[in-house]
């Protein structure tokens, strides 16, 4: 089995890492949504469905579905596309949070279930295409007084059962002679342009580069869309493009219908494809602009009164970056190397933004051996702020990513973080894939915070949470695995389990130092 079949594979500062999100007052809720309680019997039934059906890789590029297609008038075509994901999740966080030496009782061990249903219609005629997609999300059995993933949903919508239906995508596209322009509500995958032809390079592009800064956050049961437009031009050798968007509500916020009107993102990108001209090589350079004028208290390491006093100042950040990857046939397999580097300048409210991030990775796939084992190792690192009292903000800001792709036990993200990892990927059968990861996590600046979250989810929630390090730099060791099975056409099953061995930072934040998180999910796509 090829490695690409793995594709059927994300919060204002508080004194502890108790919650991934902040509470949003019910008065901010609007749109077509519902809340309530499920009986225990219904919860068990939903969880049973998730267990029996199995999991699907919670990727932000779901498996290519089979389409019900038919011909319309004037040589037009119509396709009906369906995507259904049901997931049961279990959380065993690190115990009760500790604040000023006192343990605060919380639900740290619990289970919950979520379902995401999407139905779309795609119409095309010549160079024109229109796509409309409806989504319905239901989440049940959330903890009322919890920590961890389930608490993130409850914090933004304080109901144990949540439901919402909304327009997930609705756009028109024109494409001709390599040129394309798309306008409307759509999904955007940062670093996903210039699609690689080689399967290993494609995996690196999708799972080691893409969505680090901007992505649709499909890991969650709601996701994130973007209202705006993008245009591009591509040949066999390269692709260039630009975009400008308003992100929508979503992620841990159940109602994904409305725009986050105070945030704007825009950018340009140039991408080198693997081709006859350059061989098995990928490259990209980009510029991205992010602005936030919502007037919220930012999450950073300054004292709370200072942050509150500057909340009306905008955040305006320019990110410049480059990335490259190369594949070299060697011995019984292929050697690969990749890198990325980002730099940030601009304004963080009344502070100057100066930050960086980088990653260097190497891998070797024994393609001629059983299960084609692919062993990879690397380091990903992003700057933190060493001094909360000067005129600079040096914490790298991740903007609107799908952070889960790079932090699959999601109590952290890449901000003020260093991640040294070893991973192995196996494909023992055309319908089976297994990925195993080990990570050593530290912070780069102990006077900064440990950050978690995946960007803004509404007009009233900043998007990131921060917890103090206690003056330590050792965060955790984590080990996790993902088993992906495709038992029949149109169905993919995934099982994920992760364990964290908390080190000095987490030991100071919780009554325990061990954490567990996992899920089983099934995706039906056609």
C-alpha positions as CSV (number, residue, x, y, z in Angstrom):
1,X,0.0,0.0,0.0
2,X,1.3,3.5,-0.8
3,X,1.9,6.0,1.9
4,X,-0.6,8.4,0.4
5,X,-3.5,6.2,1.5
6,X,-2.8,7.6,5.0
7,X,-4.7,10.7,3.8
8,X,-8.0,9.5,5.2
9,X,-6.0,11.2,8.1
10,X,-6.2,21.4,15.8
11,X,-7.2,29.4,23.6
12,X,-7.2,34.9,26.9
13,X,-4.4,33.6,29.3
14,X,-5.4,31.7,32.4
15,X,-3.4,30.6,35.4
16,X,-3.6,26.9,34.4
17,X,-4.1,24.8,31.3
18,X,-7.5,23.7,32.5
19,X,-9.5,24.7,29.4
20,X,-8.6,24.9,25.7
21,X,-11.2,27.7,25.2
22,X,-13.0,30.5,27.0
23,X,-16.7,30.7,27.6
24,X,-18.8,32.7,25.2
25,X,-22.0,34.1,26.6
26,X,-25.2,32.6,25.2
27,X,-26.2,36.0,24.0
28,X,-23.7,35.7,21.2
29,X,-25.4,32.6,19.8
30,X,-27.3,32.9,16.5
31,X,-28.1,30.9,13.5
32,X,-29.8,27.6,13.1
33,X,-28.6,25.6,16.1
34,X,-30.0,23.6,18.9
35,X,-28.9,22.3,22.3
36,X,-30.4,19.8,24.8
37,X,-29.7,16.6,26.6
38,X,-29.6,13.1,25.3
39,X,-30.7,10.2,27.5
40,X,-28.1,7.7,28.6
41,X,-29.5,5.1,26.3
42,X,-29.1,7.4,23.3
43,X,-25.5,8.3,24.3
44,X,-24.6,4.7,24.6
45,X,-26.2,4.0,21.2
46,X,-24.2,6.8,19.5
47,X,-21.0,5.6,21.2
48,X,-21.8,2.1,20.0
49,X,-22.3,3.3,16.5
50,X,-18.9,5.0,16.6
51,X,-17.2,1.9,18.0
52,X,-18.9,-0.6,15.6
53,X,-18.4,1.6,12.5
54,X,-14.9,2.4,13.5
55,X,-13.0,5.6,12.9
56,X,-12.0,7.7,9.9
57,X,-8.7,9.6,9.7
58,X,-9.6,13.1,10.9
59,X,-7.8,14.7,8.1
60,X,-8.4,18.0,6.7
61,X,-8.3,16.4,3.2
62,X,-11.0,13.7,3.6
63,X,-10.9,10.6,1.3
64,X,-11.9,11.3,-2.3
65,X,-15.6,10.2,-2.3
66,X,-17.5,8.4,-5.0
67,X,-19.9,10.8,-6.6
68,X,-23.4,10.3,-7.8
69,X,-23.1,12.1,-11.2
70,X,-25.6,12.8,-13.9
71,X,-25.9,15.0,-17.0
72,X,-28.0,18.2,-17.0
73,X,-29.2,20.5,-19.8
74,X,-26.7,22.1,-22.2
75,X,-24.0,19.6,-21.5
76,X,-23.8,20.5,-17.8
77,X,-23.0,17.9,-15.2
78,X,-24.2,17.5,-11.6
79,X,-22.7,15.5,-8.8
80,X,-24.0,14.7,-5.3
81,X,-21.4,14.3,-2.7
82,X,-21.9,12.9,0.9
83,X,-19.5,12.8,3.8
84,X,-20.5,11.4,7.1
85,X,-18.2,11.1,10.2
86,X,-19.1,9.7,13.6
87,X,-16.5,9.7,16.3
88,X,-16.4,8.6,19.9
89,X,-13.7,10.3,22.0
90,X,-12.2,9.4,25.4
91,X,-10.3,11.9,27.6
92,X,-8.2,11.2,30.6
93,X,-6.5,14.6,31.2
94,X,-3.8,15.1,33.8
95,X,-5.9,15.3,36.9
96,X,-7.3,18.4,38.6
97,X,-5.7,21.7,37.8
98,X,-3.6,23.3,40.5
99,X,-4.0,27.1,41.1
100,X,-1.9,28.8,43.7
101,X,-1.1,25.5,45.3
102,X,-4.8,24.4,45.5
103,X,-6.4,21.7,43.5
104,X,-9.6,22.7,41.7
105,X,-12.0,19.7,41.3
106,X,-12.7,19.1,37.6
107,X,-14.0,16.2,35.4
108,X,-10.7,15.1,33.9
109,X,-11.9,11.6,32.8
110,X,-14.9,11.4,30.5
111,X,-16.2,10.3,27.1
112,X,-18.2,12.1,24.4
113,X,-19.4,11.6,20.9
114,X,-19.7,13.8,17.8
115,X,-21.2,13.5,14.3
116,X,-20.5,15.6,11.3
117,X,-22.8,15.2,8.2
118,X,-22.1,17.0,4.9
119,X,-24.1,16.9,1.8
120,X,-23.0,18.8,-1.3
121,X,-24.0,19.4,-4.9
122,X,-21.4,20.3,-7.6
123,X,-22.5,21.7,-11.0
124,X,-20.1,22.2,-13.9
125,X,-20.3,23.4,-17.5
126,X,-17.2,24.1,-19.5
127,X,-14.7,26.2,-17.4
128,X,-17.4,27.1,-14.8
129,X,-18.1,25.2,-11.6
130,X,-20.5,25.9,-8.7
131,X,-20.4,23.9,-5.4
132,X,-22.8,24.1,-2.4
133,X,-22.3,22.1,0.7
134,X,-24.6,21.8,3.8
135,X,-23.3,20.6,7.1
136,X,-25.1,19.3,10.3
137,X,-23.1,18.8,13.5
138,X,-24.2,17.1,16.7
139,X,-22.1,16.7,19.8
140,X,-23.3,14.8,22.9
141,X,-22.2,13.9,26.5
142,X,-19.8,16.9,27.0
143,X,-18.6,17.5,30.5
144,X,-20.1,20.4,32.4
145,X,-17.1,21.0,34.6
146,X,-14.2,19.4,32.6
147,X,-10.8,20.0,31.3
148,X,-9.4,19.0,27.9
149,X,-11.0,18.5,24.5
150,X,-14.7,18.1,25.6
151,X,-14.4,21.2,27.9
152,X,-13.3,23.2,24.9
153,X,-16.7,22.7,23.2
154,X,-18.6,23.3,26.4
155,X,-16.7,26.5,27.3
156,X,-17.9,28.1,24.1
157,X,-21.5,26.7,24.2
158,X,-22.4,25.7,27.7
159,X,-24.6,22.7,26.9
160,X,-23.7,19.0,27.2
161,X,-25.6,18.3,23.9
162,X,-25.1,20.7,20.9
163,X,-26.4,20.8,17.4
164,X,-26.0,23.2,14.5
165,X,-26.7,23.2,10.7
166,X,-25.2,25.7,8.4
167,X,-23.7,26.4,4.9
168,X,-20.2,24.9,5.0
169,X,-19.2,25.8,1.4
170,X,-20.8,27.8,-1.4
171,X,-18.6,29.0,-4.2
172,X,-18.2,29.6,-7.9
173,X,-15.0,28.8,-9.8
174,X,-13.7,29.6,-13.3
175,X,-10.7,27.7,-14.6
176,X,-9.1,27.9,-18.1
177,X,-5.7,27.4,-19.5
178,X,-4.0,27.1,-16.1
179,X,-5.7,30.2,-14.7
180,X,-8.4,29.8,-12.0
181,X,-10.4,32.2,-9.8
182,X,-12.7,31.1,-6.9
183,X,-15.1,33.3,-5.0
184,X,-17.5,32.5,-2.1
185,X,-17.3,30.3,1.0
186,X,-14.6,27.7,0.7
187,X,-11.9,25.7,2.5
188,X,-8.3,26.8,2.3
189,X,-5.2,24.7,2.9
190,X,-2.1,26.7,3.5
191,X,0.9,25.1,1.8
192,X,-1.4,22.8,-0.2
193,X,-0.7,24.5,-3.5
194,X,1.6,23.1,-6.2
195,X,0.4,19.6,-5.5
196,X,3.2,17.0,-5.6
197,X,3.1,14.1,-7.9
198,X,5.4,11.8,-5.9
199,X,3.4,10.0,-3.2
200,X,6.1,10.6,-0.5
201,X,6.5,14.2,-1.3
202,X,2.7,14.6,-1.3
203,X,2.6,13.1,2.2
204,X,5.2,15.6,3.4
205,X,3.3,18.4,1.7
206,X,0.0,17.4,3.3
207,X,1.2,16.3,6.8
208,X,4.4,18.2,7.5
209,X,3.8,21.6,5.8
210,X,0.1,22.1,5.1
211,X,-2.2,24.0,7.5
212,X,0.5,25.0,10.0
213,X,-0.7,28.5,9.6
214,X,-4.1,28.4,7.9
215,X,-6.5,25.5,7.6
216,X,-10.1,24.4,7.9
217,X,-9.7,22.7,11.3
218,X,-11.5,19.6,10.2
219,X,-10.2,17.7,13.3
220,X,-13.0,19.3,15.2
221,X,-16.7,18.4,14.7
222,X,-17.5,21.8,13.2
223,X,-14.5,22.9,11.2
224,X,-13.7,26.4,9.8
225,X,-14.5,27.9,6.4
226,X,-13.3,31.1,4.7
227,X,-15.4,33.7,2.9
228,X,-13.5,35.5,0.1
229,X,-11.6,34.6,-3.0
230,X,-8.5,33.1,-4.4
231,X,-6.8,33.1,-7.8
232,X,-4.0,31.2,-9.3
233,X,-2.0,30.1,-12.3
234,X,-0.2,26.8,-12.8
235,X,1.8,24.8,-15.3
236,X,3.4,21.4,-15.1
237,X,6.4,23.0,-13.2
238,X,4.9,25.6,-10.8
239,X,1.9,27.2,-9.3
240,X,1.4,30.8,-8.1
241,X,-1.6,32.2,-6.3
242,X,-3.1,34.7,-4.0
243,X,-6.0,34.8,-1.6
244,X,-8.0,37.2,0.7
245,X,-10.5,35.8,3.3
246,X,-12.6,36.4,6.4
247,X,-12.6,33.2,8.5
248,X,-15.9,31.9,9.8
249,X,-17.0,30.8,13.3
250,X,-16.4,27.1,14.0
251,X,-13.8,24.8,15.4
252,X,-14.9,24.3,19.1
253,X,-17.8,26.8,18.4
254,X,-20.9,24.8,17.4
255,X,-22.4,27.5,15.1
256,X,-20.2,27.8,12.0
257,X,-22.4,30.1,9.9
258,X,-21.2,33.6,10.6
259,X,-18.0,35.4,9.7
260,X,-15.4,36.6,12.2
261,X,-15.7,40.1,10.9
262,X,-12.7,41.5,12.8
263,X,-10.1,39.1,11.3
264,X,-8.7,39.4,7.8
265,X,-6.1,37.1,6.2
266,X,-4.5,37.5,2.8
267,X,-1.4,36.2,1.0
268,X,0.7,35.3,-2.0
269,X,2.4,32.0,-2.7
270,X,4.8,30.6,-5.3
271,X,5.2,26.8,-5.5
272,X,7.7,24.7,-7.4
273,X,6.3,21.2,-8.4
274,X,8.3,18.0,-8.7
275,X,8.6,17.6,-12.5
276,X,11.0,16.6,-15.3
277,X,12.7,20.0,-14.9
278,X,13.7,19.7,-11.2
279,X,13.2,16.0,-10.5
280,X,11.8,14.9,-7.1
281,X,11.9,18.3,-5.5
282,X,9.3,20.6,-4.0
283,X,9.7,24.3,-3.1
284,X,7.6,27.2,-1.9
285,X,7.9,30.8,-0.8
286,X,5.0,32.8,0.6
287,X,3.8,36.0,2.3
288,X,0.8,36.0,4.6
289,X,-0.9,39.0,6.3
290,X,-3.1,38.6,9.4
291,X,-5.0,41.4,11.1
292,X,-7.3,41.3,14.2
293,X,-9.3,44.3,15.1
294,X,-11.9,42.6,17.4
295,X,-10.7,44.5,20.5
296,X,-10.2,41.4,22.6
297,X,-7.6,40.8,25.4
298,X,-4.7,39.0,23.7
299,X,-3.2,35.8,25.1
300,X,0.5,36.5,25.9
301,X,2.9,36.6,28.9
302,X,2.2,40.3,29.9
303,X,0.4,40.9,33.2
304,X,-3.4,40.9,32.8
305,X,-3.9,44.6,33.5
306,X,-1.4,45.5,30.8
307,X,-3.1,43.2,28.2
308,X,-6.5,44.6,29.1
309,X,-5.3,48.2,28.7
310,X,-4.1,47.5,25.1
311,X,-7.0,45.5,23.9
312,X,-8.2,48.2,21.5
313,X,-4.9,48.2,19.6
314,X,-5.0,46.0,16.5
315,X,-2.8,43.0,15.7
316,X,-1.1,43.2,12.3
317,X,1.4,40.5,11.4
318,X,3.3,39.8,8.2
319,X,4.7,36.2,7.9
320,X,7.4,35.4,5.3
321,X,8.4,31.9,4.7
322,X,10.0,29.2,2.5
323,X,10.0,25.4,2.4
324,X,11.7,22.7,0.4
325,X,11.8,18.9,0.1
326,X,13.8,16.5,-2.0
327,X,13.5,12.7,-2.5
328,X,16.6,10.6,-3.5
329,X,16.5,6.9,-4.5
330,X,19.0,5.1,-2.3
331,X,19.6,1.4,-1.7
332,X,16.3,-0.5,-1.2
333,X,14.2,2.6,-0.8
334,X,14.1,6.4,-0.8
335,X,15.8,9.0,1.3
336,X,13.9,12.3,1.9
337,X,14.7,15.6,3.5
338,X,12.6,18.6,4.1
339,X,12.7,22.0,5.8
340,X,10.5,25.1,6.4
341,X,11.4,28.5,7.9
342,X,9.1,31.3,8.9
343,X,9.8,34.9,10.0
344,X,7.2,37.3,11.5
345,X,7.2,41.1,11.7
346,X,4.5,43.7,12.5
347,X,2.5,44.9,15.5
348,X,1.2,42.9,18.4
349,X,-1.1,45.6,19.8
350,X,1.3,48.1,21.2
351,X,4.4,45.8,20.8
352,X,6.6,45.1,17.9
353,X,6.2,41.6,16.5
354,X,9.5,39.8,15.9
355,X,9.3,36.0,15.8
356,X,10.5,32.9,13.9
357,X,9.8,29.2,13.4
358,X,11.6,26.4,11.6
359,X,11.6,22.7,10.9
360,X,14.1,20.2,9.6
361,X,13.2,16.6,8.9
362,X,14.8,13.4,7.4
363,X,13.2,10.1,6.4
364,X,14.0,6.8,4.8
365,X,11.4,4.4,3.3
366,X,12.3,0.8,2.8
367,X,10.0,0.6,-0.2
368,X,11.2,-2.9,-1.2
369,X,10.4,-4.5,2.1
370,X,7.2,-5.8,3.6
371,X,4.9,-3.0,4.8
372,X,7.2,-0.4,3.1
373,X,8.3,1.0,6.5
374,X,9.0,4.7,6.5
375,X,11.1,6.0,9.4
376,X,11.3,9.7,9.9
377,X,12.8,12.1,12.5
378,X,13.1,15.8,12.9
379,X,12.8,19.0,14.9
380,X,10.2,21.7,14.7
381,X,10.7,24.8,16.8
382,X,9.0,28.2,17.2
383,X,10.1,31.2,19.2
384,X,8.8,32.4,22.6
385,X,9.0,35.7,24.4
386,X,11.8,36.0,26.9
387,X,10.7,39.3,28.5
388,X,7.1,40.3,29.2
389,X,8.1,43.9,30.1
390,X,9.9,45.1,27.0
391,X,8.6,46.6,23.8
392,X,8.7,43.3,21.7
393,X,6.4,40.3,21.3
394,X,8.7,37.5,20.2
395,X,6.2,34.6,20.5
396,X,5.5,33.1,17.0
397,X,1.8,33.5,16.2
398,X,0.2,30.5,14.4
399,X,-2.8,32.5,13.1
400,X,-5.6,30.1,12.0
401,X,-4.0,26.6,11.7
402,X,-5.2,23.0,12.0
403,X,-2.9,22.5,14.9
404,X,-4.0,18.9,15.6
405,X,-2.0,17.7,12.5
406,X,1.2,18.5,14.4
407,X,0.0,18.1,18.0
408,X,-2.2,15.0,18.0
409,X,-2.5,15.0,21.8
410,X,-3.7,18.6,21.7
411,X,-2.6,20.1,25.0
412,X,0.0,22.3,23.1
413,X,0.7,23.8,19.7
414,X,3.9,25.1,17.9
415,X,3.9,28.5,19.7
416,X,6.9,28.8,22.1
417,X,7.5,25.1,21.5
418,X,10.2,22.7,20.5
419,X,9.2,19.3,19.2
420,X,11.9,16.6,18.6
421,X,10.2,13.6,17.1
422,X,10.6,10.1,15.7
423,X,7.9,8.5,13.7
424,X,7.3,5.3,11.7
425,X,4.7,4.6,9.1
426,X,3.7,1.1,7.9
427,X,1.4,-0.1,5.1
428,X,1.2,-3.9,5.6
429,X,-1.9,-4.2,3.4
430,X,-3.5,-2.0,0.7
431,X,-6.4,-1.4,3.1
432,X,-4.3,-0.9,6.3
433,X,-2.0,1.9,7.5
434,X,-0.3,2.4,10.8
435,X,1.6,5.5,12.1
436,X,3.5,5.6,15.4
437,X,5.0,8.8,16.8
438,X,7.2,9.7,19.8
439,X,7.8,13.4,20.8
440,X,10.0,15.2,23.2
441,X,8.3,18.5,24.0
442,X,9.9,21.6,25.6
443,X,9.3,25.3,25.6
444,X,11.9,27.7,24.1
445,X,11.3,30.4,26.7
446,X,10.4,29.6,30.3
447,X,9.2,33.2,31.0
448,X,6.6,32.8,28.3
449,X,3.5,30.5,28.4
450,X,2.5,27.1,27.2
451,X,0.1,27.8,24.4
452,X,-2.8,25.6,23.1
453,X,-5.6,26.1,20.6
454,X,-6.0,26.6,16.9
455,X,-7.0,30.2,16.4
456,X,-10.1,32.3,16.6
457,X,-13.4,30.5,16.6
458,X,-15.8,33.5,17.0
459,X,-15.8,37.3,17.4
460,X,-15.7,37.0,21.2
461,X,-13.0,34.4,21.7
462,X,-9.3,35.3,21.1
463,X,-8.4,31.8,19.9
464,X,-5.5,30.7,22.1
465,X,-5.1,29.7,25.7
466,X,-1.9,30.1,27.7
467,X,-0.7,28.5,30.9
468,X,2.4,29.5,32.9
469,X,5.5,27.3,32.8
470,X,6.3,27.7,36.4
471,X,9.9,28.7,35.3
472,X,10.4,25.2,33.8
473,X,11.2,24.2,30.2
474,X,10.3,20.5,30.1
475,X,6.7,20.0,29.0
476,X,6.1,16.3,28.2
477,X,7.1,13.1,26.3
478,X,4.2,11.8,24.1
479,X,3.6,8.6,22.3
480,X,0.7,8.0,20.0
481,X,-0.5,5.8,17.2
482,X,-3.1,5.9,14.4
483,X,-4.5,2.8,12.8
484,X,-6.4,3.4,9.5
485,X,-8.4,0.6,7.9
486,X,-10.6,0.6,4.8
487,X,-12.8,-2.5,5.1
488,X,-15.0,-1.7,2.1
489,X,-15.3,1.0,-0.6
490,X,-16.5,4.4,0.7
491,X,-15.8,3.5,4.4
492,X,-12.6,4.3,6.3
493,X,-12.1,3.3,10.0
494,X,-9.5,5.0,12.3
495,X,-8.3,4.3,15.8
496,X,-6.2,6.8,17.6
497,X,-4.5,6.6,21.0
498,X,-2.1,8.9,22.6
499,X,-0.3,9.0,26.0
500,X,1.6,11.9,27.5
501,X,4.2,11.6,30.2
502,X,4.0,15.0,31.9
503,X,7.2,16.6,32.9
504,X,8.0,19.6,35.2
505,X,5.6,22.1,33.6
506,X,2.6,19.8,33.7
507,X,3.6,18.5,37.1
508,X,3.2,22.0,38.4
509,X,-0.2,22.5,36.7
510,X,-2.1,19.4,37.6
511,X,-2.5,16.8,40.4
512,X,-1.3,14.1,38.1
513,X,1.4,13.8,35.4
514,X,0.0,11.2,33.0
515,X,-2.6,11.9,30.3
516,X,-4.5,9.8,27.8
517,X,-6.6,10.7,24.8
518,X,-8.1,8.7,22.0
519,X,-10.9,8.2,19.6
520,X,-12.5,5.7,17.3
521,X,-14.3,7.0,14.2
522,X,-15.8,6.0,10.9
523,X,-16.2,8.1,7.8
524,X,-18.6,7.2,5.0
525,X,-17.8,9.1,1.8
526,X,-19.5,8.9,-1.6
